[in-house]
Each structure stands twice: as C-alpha cells, then as structure tokens.
Amino acid sequence: MKYVALLTIIDQDKNKVHRPAHLDYVNRLYKEGKVFAVGPFTDGKGGMVIYEANTYEEAVVLAEQDPVVVEGARTVEVREWNALQLPME
C-alpha cells in the first residue's frame, strides 16, 4: 500500500542543515523498495514522500524517522493513498 507523507518546513535553518541527511535517508529507503516517489513543492515550503509500506503504522514510523522530522525542521502528516490505474473506464 502507498502512503503519502507531507513534510512542511517549520524551521528553514534546521532544514538547510538536515536536508542532506533527509536525501540520504529517502535514497536508502528507495533502494530498499520503501519509497515510491519523492520531491519538493514548488512553493519552497516543504515536500512529499510516497512510501510503500505494509501498514499505516509502518509508514508513520518511516516518516517520523526522517532526519528533518527528528531534528524539528519539518512536521509530517501521513495519509493512505489509493493510486488509481489510468486510463479509468
């Protein structure tokens, strides 16, 4: 199942410091098959990670272990996402 983590920046200075660790973290999880997609929002206020997880609880743990969350640079909201197959009939 896929879960969307919305990561909102609350401290720009901390975010700049911890962003490299965040990128390393999501890259490692991508290689492990735990991240489907990742990217920043164009308004510069945060970004999104789509996790592949067996349960909502697992997705929350993955999102809360992100260094930018642990270090207080960003808040996180995790939501289950039902990806539809296109084209829809």
N, C-alpha and C positions, 0 to 999 in steps of 0.2 A: 504494500500500500504506500501511497505517496502522501507526504506531509509537508506543508509549506511553513517555513519559519520566517516571519517578518522581523527584521533586525533594524530597529530605529536607533540612530545615533543620538545619545544624550550628552556626550562629552567629546567634542571634536579633538581635543589634545590627547586624551587617552586613546581615542580611535586611531589617530595617526601612529601612536607608539605601538599599539597592539594589532594593527591591520596585517602586518607581515605574518604574525603567528596565526591570525584568522585564516589567511590564504593558505598557509601550510596545512592547517587543520582540515579545511574543506577539500584540498587537493588529496590529502591522505585518505579521507573518507570516500572521495570519488573513486580512487584506486581500489578501495575495498568494496565498492558497489553500494555504498550507503548514501551517496549524493547523486541525484539525477541531473540537477542544474543549479547554477548559482550566478548571481550578478547584482550590480548596484542599481539603485533607482537613479534616473537622470536628474532628479532634483537635488542630489547630494545629501539626502537626509537618512540614508541607510541602504539596505539591500534585502535580498531574499535568497534563501537556500531551500531547495526542494529535496527533502530526504526520502530515501527508500528505507522503510522500517517495517517490522512485523506488527508493531503495536504503536498506539499513540504514546504510551509511556516511554517506549524506546526512543521515539522521535524527540520527545521532550528532553530526555537525558542527553541525546546527541546535541541538541540545540543549546542546552544550558551549559555544556562543557566547552562550547566555542570560547576561545580566549577573549574575544571582545565582550562577551557576556560576563564571563568570570571576572574580568577586570573592571566592570562597570562602565564600559564605553558605550554599550548599546543595551537596550531592552529587547526582549524576544517574546513573540506571540506565535504559538504553533497551532496550526489548523489542519485537519484532514482534508485532502484534496482528491476529488474524483475526476481524474483525467478522462475526457471523452475521446473516442476514436473518430477521426474525421475521414471521409465525409459522413455526416449524420444523415440518416434517412428517415 
